Amino acid sequence: MLCVDDEAIGLQVRKILLEREGYRVLTASNGAEGLSLFQQHQIHAVVLDYSMPGMDGGQVAAAMRQSNPKVPILLLSAYVSLPEEVLAHVDRYLTKGDGAVSFLENLRLLLKTC
């Protein structure tokens, strides 16, 4: 599992949460670093923040899709709605305010269907 977020605390919280659920987690603090890890490692799923400096989550997801279109991507955002062209590159979209239970359930469903 790869988590990409420029917000260090949120990234660390998700890493701990996912590791407690049994996932092996790599983290990246920006889109370029996330893409590098995505290309260097066998990634089974991506949890991706939308709003990041440099490359936003939509740009990162689009690049990941070109590299390996089969890897499921869950996009997280503080924004309630995102443009359709961004959502077209991800498998599931969730707002950060939905909480840990919703996050884990959506991730399980994503992994089950992909």
N, C-alpha and C positions, 0 to 999 in steps of 0.2 A: 504494500500500500504506500502510495506517495501522497503526502500532504504539502500543499504549497500555500503559504500565507505570509504577508509581510508583517503582520501583527504577531510579535513574538509570544505573547501570553496566550492568545487564542490557539496558536500553532502548538504550543507545549501542552495545553489542556487537551486538545484533540489527540495528540500523540499518546498521552497517558491513558485517555479514555479508550482509544483503539487497542493499545497494548494490553490493557486489562481484559479486553474482549478476545484476546488471543492473536491479534494481527501483528505482523512484523511491519514496522513503520519507518519510512525514510521521510525526512523533512527538508523543505527548501524555503528560503525567506524571500524569494522573488521568482518571477517567471523564467528568466534565463537559467537560473540555477535548477529550477524544476525541470526544464526541458533537458538540461544536461543529465540529470539523474534518470529521467525517463528513458533517455537513449542509452545510458550506460548499464542499467539494471533491468531485470525482468520484472516489470510492474504489472500487478494484477488489477489494480484499481487506483483512481486518482480522486482526491478530495482537494478542490481548487477554489481559492478565494477569487472573487471577481475584481474588486477594487485594489489594485496594486500599482505602485509607480513603475514606469518603464513599460512593461507589457501588462495589459489587463488580462483577467481570466479568460475572456473570449478569445483573445489573440493566442494565449498559451494553449487553450483547448483546440483551436484550429490547427496549430502546429503539431500537437500531439496526434490529432486525427490523421494528419498526413503521414506521420511516422508509423503509427500503429492504430488503425481505425477500430480495432476490436476491444481495446481497453476501455472499460466503463469509467465515465467521468461524472462525479457529483460536484456541481458548482454551488458554492456558498456565497451569500451576499447579504449585506445589511440593507440593500435596496429591495423594495417590495416587488418591483417589476423591472425586467431587463428587456432590451430589444430582441426581437425574434431571431435576428441574424446571430446573436450571441448564443441563444438557447438552442439553435440548430446544431451546435457543435458539442453539446453535452447530453448525457442520458437522463439526468435528473437535476432539478434545481430546488434549492432549499434556502430559506432565509436564516441568518445566524440566530435570530431571536426564537426560533422554534424549539430550542432546547436539546439536551443530550439524548433523551429517549427517542424523540422524533428523528434526530440525526442518525442514531444507530439503526432504527427501524428502516429508514429510507436507504441506508447503506446495505442492509441485509437484503432488502427487496431488489435493489440494483444488482447486487452480486448474484442473486438467484435467477434473475431474468436475463442476464447477459452471459 
